Amino acid sequence: MTGNSTLALDRPLLLIGCGKMGGAMLEGWLARGLAPGKTWVVEPAGAPDLAARGIHVVAELAAVPVDLDPAAVIVAVKPQTMDKVLPLLAKLVTARSLVLSIAAGKRIALFETALGRAVPVVRAMPNTPAAVGRGMTVLVAGAAAGPAERDLAGTLCAAVGSIGWVEDEGLIDVVTALSGGGPAYVFLLIEVLAKAGVASGLDAGLAMRLARETVTGSGELARLSTEPADQLRRNVTSPAGTTERALNVLMAEDGLQPLFDKAIAAATARSRELAG
């Protein structure tokens, strides 16, 4: 059940936390055929629009029936609330329930300790383009998650974009640094391109438009092309031309590569610190 598979579950799905990421994932699941009547959402802020669509919405996890027997539980709460969630969740899940966590910095061992090692747990790190169905999510499975649970977890995350797997949970810290924070780096690129244009005399509005359209258009070209990124770069670079002159600066020994190496290393270290 991966790729564009229809999401038809024989038992309920429980989503704990329906913020931006949880909400984006929910819309993706519903678009793939998840039955609203089999869907439970825990959202303290309330979600009357979801209730109007036939989804069961409750304000707290304690209000979920203890006999729900969910096929999957998606934990999409803020990491600092996890201590309150796990004891209640332990009353709802068994070895029949996949627990998929997108809570940043919370390792699989935390769930296995609180829920029992027989409960299949998969940890995922999505990123914000999931809001437009173009996210990138990397997953890692706990010891109790077999092929069926991995397949279901992959299908749930593929509803909002592309997925990948790692076998070493420690690599999730690198994933967090690269793709989790990656959208911010791309948005920063738009900012600095626009500012550079203004510094060279362009109107601020036009400079920002040029930067946004160039970055988003180039991203789409990279997505659709079968050529690797370095070849796409060379395709734009005429010998002794203007682009080559700029790349001589950006690709110098003190250019972008060592800067990004340092940035990703710093973010990775911080992710490990937060995970304890």
C-alpha positions as CSV (number, residue, x, y, z in Angstrom):
1,M,0.0,0.0,0.0
2,T,2.4,2.7,-1.2
3,G,2.7,5.3,-4.0
4,N,-0.8,6.3,-5.1
5,S,-2.6,3.5,-3.2
6,T,-6.1,4.0,-2.1
7,L,-6.3,4.3,1.7
8,A,-9.0,1.9,2.6
9,L,-8.6,0.8,6.3
10,D,-10.6,-2.0,7.9
11,R,-10.3,-0.3,11.3
12,P,-10.3,3.4,12.4
13,L,-7.5,5.9,12.0
14,L,-6.7,8.2,14.9
15,L,-5.0,11.5,14.3
16,I,-3.7,13.2,17.5
17,G,-3.1,16.9,16.6
18,C,-4.6,18.5,13.6
19,G,-2.3,21.6,13.1
20,K,-0.7,22.5,9.8
21,M,1.1,19.3,9.2
22,G,-1.5,17.0,10.7
23,G,-4.2,18.8,8.8
24,A,-2.3,18.6,5.5
25,M,-1.9,14.8,6.0
26,L,-5.5,14.4,6.9
27,E,-6.6,16.1,3.6
28,G,-4.3,13.8,1.7
29,W,-5.7,10.7,3.3
30,L,-9.3,11.8,2.7
31,A,-8.4,12.5,-1.0
32,R,-7.2,8.9,-1.2
33,G,-10.4,7.4,0.1
34,L,-10.1,7.4,3.8
35,A,-13.6,7.1,5.2
36,P,-14.6,10.1,7.3
37,G,-16.7,7.9,9.5
38,K,-13.7,5.8,10.4
39,T,-11.5,8.8,11.2
40,W,-11.0,10.2,14.7
41,V,-9.2,13.5,15.3
42,V,-8.0,14.9,18.6
43,E,-7.7,18.6,18.4
44,P,-8.0,20.8,21.5
45,A,-8.8,23.9,19.4
46,G,-11.8,22.1,17.9
47,A,-12.4,21.5,14.2
48,P,-16.1,22.1,13.4
49,D,-15.4,21.9,9.6
50,L,-14.1,18.4,10.0
51,A,-17.0,17.4,12.2
52,A,-19.4,18.6,9.5
53,R,-17.7,16.2,7.1
54,G,-18.5,13.2,9.2
55,I,-15.2,13.0,11.1
56,H,-15.2,12.2,14.8
57,V,-13.6,15.2,16.5
58,V,-12.8,15.3,20.2
59,A,-10.9,17.9,22.3
60,E,-8.8,15.5,24.3
61,L,-7.4,12.0,23.9
62,A,-9.2,10.9,27.0
63,A,-12.5,11.3,25.1
64,V,-11.5,8.6,22.5
65,P,-13.3,5.3,23.2
66,V,-10.9,2.8,24.8
67,D,-12.2,0.1,22.5
68,L,-11.6,2.0,19.3
69,D,-8.9,-0.5,18.2
70,P,-7.3,1.8,15.6
71,A,-5.4,0.5,12.6
72,A,-3.1,3.5,12.8
73,V,-2.5,6.3,15.3
74,I,-0.6,9.3,13.9
75,V,1.0,11.4,16.7
76,A,1.3,15.0,15.3
77,V,1.5,16.9,18.6
78,K,4.2,19.3,19.8
79,P,7.1,17.4,21.4
80,Q,6.6,19.2,24.7
81,T,3.1,17.7,25.1
82,M,4.3,14.1,24.6
83,D,4.5,13.3,28.4
84,K,0.7,13.9,28.6
85,V,-0.1,12.0,25.4
86,L,1.8,8.7,25.9
87,P,0.1,7.5,29.1
88,L,-3.4,7.9,27.5
89,L,-2.2,6.5,24.2
90,A,-1.0,3.4,26.0
91,K,-4.6,2.5,26.8
92,L,-5.7,2.7,23.2
93,V,-3.1,0.8,21.2
94,T,-2.0,-2.8,21.0
95,A,0.3,-4.8,18.7
96,R,-2.5,-4.4,16.1
97,S,-2.1,-0.7,15.9
98,L,0.6,1.2,13.9
99,V,1.9,4.2,15.8
100,L,3.3,6.8,13.3
101,S,5.0,9.7,15.0
102,I,5.9,13.0,13.3
103,A,6.8,14.6,16.6
104,A,10.2,16.2,16.1
105,G,13.0,14.9,18.3
106,K,11.1,12.1,19.9
107,R,12.9,8.8,19.4
108,I,11.3,5.4,18.8
109,A,12.6,4.1,22.2
110,L,10.4,6.6,24.0
111,F,7.3,5.2,22.4
112,E,8.4,1.6,22.9
113,T,9.0,2.2,26.6
114,A,5.6,3.9,27.1
115,L,3.5,1.7,24.8
116,G,5.3,-1.7,25.0
117,R,7.8,-3.1,22.6
118,A,5.2,-5.2,20.8
119,V,3.5,-2.1,19.4
120,P,4.8,-1.3,15.9
121,V,6.2,2.3,15.8
122,V,7.4,4.2,12.8
123,R,9.0,7.7,13.1
124,A,8.7,10.2,10.3
125,M,10.2,13.5,9.5
126,P,8.1,15.4,6.9
127,N,8.6,19.0,5.8
128,T,6.3,22.0,5.2
129,P,5.7,21.6,1.4
130,A,3.4,18.8,2.5
131,A,0.8,21.6,2.8
132,V,0.7,21.7,-1.0
133,G,1.1,18.0,-1.5
134,R,4.8,18.3,-2.4
135,G,6.5,17.3,0.9
136,M,9.4,15.1,1.4
137,T,9.1,12.6,4.3
138,V,11.8,10.2,5.6
139,L,10.8,7.3,7.8
140,V,12.5,4.8,10.1
141,A,10.8,1.8,11.6
142,G,11.0,0.3,15.1
143,A,11.8,-3.3,15.7
144,A,8.1,-4.4,15.9
145,A,7.1,-2.7,12.6
146,G,7.0,-5.4,9.9
147,P,6.4,-5.1,6.2
148,A,2.6,-4.5,6.6
149,E,3.2,-1.7,9.1
150,R,6.0,-0.1,7.0
151,D,3.8,-0.3,3.9
152,L,0.9,1.5,5.8
153,A,3.2,4.1,7.2
154,G,4.6,4.8,3.7
155,T,1.2,5.1,2.2
156,L,0.1,7.6,5.0
157,C,3.1,9.8,4.3
158,A,3.0,9.5,0.6
159,A,-0.4,11.2,0.6
160,V,1.4,14.5,1.0
161,G,4.5,14.0,-1.3
162,S,7.5,11.8,-1.7
163,I,8.9,9.4,0.8
164,G,12.2,7.7,1.6
165,W,13.5,5.3,4.3
166,V,16.5,5.0,6.5
167,E,17.4,2.1,8.7
168,D,19.5,4.0,11.2
169,E,17.4,6.3,13.4
170,G,20.4,8.5,14.0
171,L,20.2,9.7,10.4
172,I,16.8,11.3,11.1
173,D,18.8,14.1,12.7
174,V,20.6,14.7,9.4
175,V,17.2,14.5,7.6
176,T,15.8,17.1,10.0
177,A,18.7,19.4,9.1
178,L,18.6,18.9,5.4
179,S,14.9,18.5,4.3
180,G,13.1,19.4,7.5
181,G,14.8,22.8,7.6
182,G,15.4,22.9,3.9
183,P,12.4,25.0,2.9
184,A,13.7,27.8,5.2
185,Y,17.0,27.7,3.3
186,V,15.3,27.9,0.0
187,F,13.1,30.8,1.2
188,L,16.3,32.5,2.4
189,L,17.8,32.0,-1.1
190,I,14.8,33.9,-2.5
191,E,15.4,36.7,0.0
192,V,19.1,37.1,-0.8
193,L,18.6,36.9,-4.5
194,A,16.0,39.7,-4.3
195,K,18.3,41.8,-2.1
196,A,21.2,41.3,-4.5
197,G,19.0,42.5,-7.3
198,V,18.0,45.6,-5.4
199,A,21.6,46.3,-4.5
200,S,22.3,46.3,-8.3
201,G,19.5,48.7,-9.1
202,L,16.3,46.7,-9.6
203,D,13.0,47.8,-8.1
204,A,12.3,45.8,-4.9
205,G,9.0,44.4,-6.2
206,L,10.5,43.3,-9.5
207,A,13.6,41.8,-7.8
208,M,11.4,39.7,-5.5
209,R,9.2,38.5,-8.3
210,L,12.3,37.5,-10.3
211,A,13.7,35.7,-7.4
212,R,10.5,33.8,-6.5
213,E,9.7,32.8,-10.0
214,T,13.3,31.8,-10.7
215,V,13.6,29.6,-7.6
216,T,10.1,27.9,-8.0
217,G,10.5,27.5,-11.8
218,S,14.0,26.0,-11.4
219,G,12.6,23.6,-8.7
220,E,9.9,22.4,-11.0
221,L,12.5,22.0,-13.8
222,A,14.6,19.9,-11.5
223,R,11.6,17.8,-10.5
224,L,10.6,17.0,-14.1
225,S,14.0,16.6,-15.6
226,T,15.8,13.2,-15.7
227,E,19.2,15.0,-15.6
228,P,21.1,15.4,-12.4
229,A,21.4,18.8,-10.7
230,D,25.0,19.3,-11.8
231,Q,24.1,18.8,-15.4
232,L,21.1,21.2,-15.1
233,R,23.6,23.7,-13.7
234,R,25.9,23.2,-16.6
235,N,23.0,23.6,-19.1
236,V,22.6,27.2,-17.9
237,T,26.3,28.0,-17.8
238,S,27.8,29.3,-21.1
239,P,31.6,29.3,-21.2
240,A,33.0,32.6,-20.2
241,G,29.5,34.0,-19.8
242,T,27.8,35.9,-17.0
243,T,26.5,32.8,-15.1
244,E,30.0,31.3,-15.1
245,R,31.4,34.5,-13.6
246,A,28.8,34.3,-10.8
247,L,29.4,30.6,-10.2
248,N,33.1,31.3,-9.8
249,V,32.2,33.2,-6.7
250,L,29.5,30.7,-5.4
251,M,31.6,27.6,-6.0
252,A,34.9,29.0,-4.7
253,E,36.7,27.3,-1.8
254,D,34.9,29.7,0.6
255,G,31.6,29.6,-1.3
256,L,28.3,27.9,-0.8
257,Q,29.5,24.3,-0.3
258,P,31.5,24.8,2.9
259,L,28.8,27.2,4.2
260,F,26.1,24.6,3.7
261,D,28.3,21.9,5.1
262,K,28.7,24.0,8.3
263,A,25.0,24.9,8.4
264,I,23.7,21.3,8.0
265,A,26.3,20.1,10.6
266,A,25.0,22.8,13.1
267,A,21.4,21.9,12.5
268,T,22.2,18.1,12.9
269,A,24.0,18.8,16.2
270,R,21.1,20.8,17.5
271,S,18.6,18.0,16.5
272,R,20.7,15.6,18.5
273,E,20.8,17.9,21.5
274,L,17.0,18.3,21.5
275,A,16.5,14.5,21.3
276,G,18.6,14.2,24.4
